[in-house]
Amino acid sequence: MQSEYYTEESWQTYDSVRGDLKVALKFLRDDLRFEEYWASEIKPVLEKRIAEVETELGTYNIVPAVEEYLGFPIASNEITVYILYFVKPHGIRVTGMRYLSDQGYPAENYPMTAVHELMHPPYDWEGDEEMRTAMERFKEDAFVMDKVENHDPSFGYNTFEGYVEEDCVQALDMIINEKFFPDYDPRDRWKKNDDGMHVLAAALYSIMKQENYNERGEVFRDFLIRIVEEEKLVPGDVEEIYNGFYEGWDEQ
């Protein structure tokens, strides 16, 4: 089985837990009468929140900003948000321009999550040898590799490539989201999220701010290569840049 939505690997994963799923779903249906609970308790909350969000989000047009800062067009100007009840704490891209979010978040979380998810991936890791070679140099950075190898695996980002992609996207989304939401504090974010593991994101963001990133319309992959070649961010420097980023910051 192979399609945009299903791969042989995903089908095998599903098939391996199908028996357990049948037990869990039967318990929800027969013992907990979940369908009745859903209809009376959950569905009204979701319908109310969806109506509120449709009104609150009318002022945000994030796609042009995402395209500007990535340096290439994305698939569509339309984003679909599925607001669910049991997703928190995650915002999850499903496929294409569709993602999941939780009904309990304030309105600004929905465009923030959309900005982030739309940027994955911000480059072609497998096909762009020059960019990949530049970023693989950070395997020599002990501060970065400590976070890659010693974080809680439940957070994800359990490969070097996955960690680098996530931190690049977080730095990018911060540059965009702070334009829409000026009170969004990057220092607070990277100290608290995922036990503070995203140190490369903080260092990249610091350089991007110093350089007024995208002022010249520079494509993100070109920016990454250039700052490494110009030794503005090289292995061994991430911890110093990260510490400088937090110098004088008063954590609340």
Stockholm file with secondary structure:
# STOCKHOLM 1.0

chainA/1-252         MQSEYYTEESWQTYDSVRGDLKVALKFLRDDLRFEEYWASEIKPVLEKRIAEVETELGTYNIVPAVEEYLGFPIASNEITVYILYFVKPHGIRVTGMRYLSDQGYPAENYPMTAVHELMHPPYDWEGDEEMRTAMERFKEDAFVMDKVENHDPSFGYNTFEGYVEEDCVQALDMIINEKFFPDYDPRDRWKKNDDGMHVLAAALYSIMKQENYNERGEVFRDFLIRIVEEEKLVPGDVEEIYNGFYEGWDEQ
#=GR chainA/1-252 SS CCSSSCCHHHHHHHHHTHHHHHHHHHIIIIISCHHHHIIIIIHHHHHHHHHHHHHHGGGCCCHHHHHHHHTSCCSCSCCEEEEESSCTTCCEEEETTEEEEETTSCTTHHHHHHHHHHTSSSSCTTTCHHHHHHHHGGGGCHHHHHHHHHSCGGGCCCSHHHHHHHHHHHHHHHHHHHHHCTTCCHHHHHHHGGGGCCHHHHHHHHHHHHTTTTTTCCCHHHHHHHHHHTTSSCTTCHHHHHHHHHTTCCCC
#=GC SS_cons         CCSSSCCHHHHHHHHHTHHHHHHHHHIIIIISCHHHHIIIIIHHHHHHHHHHHHHHGGGCCCHHHHHHHHTSCCSCSCCEEEEESSCTTCCEEEETTEEEEETTSCTTHHHHHHHHHHTSSSSCTTTCHHHHHHHHGGGGCHHHHHHHHHSCGGGCCCSHHHHHHHHHHHHHHHHHHHHHCTTCCHHHHHHHGGGGCCHHHHHHHHHHHHTTTTTTCCCHHHHHHHHHHTTSSCTTCHHHHHHHHHTTCCCC
//
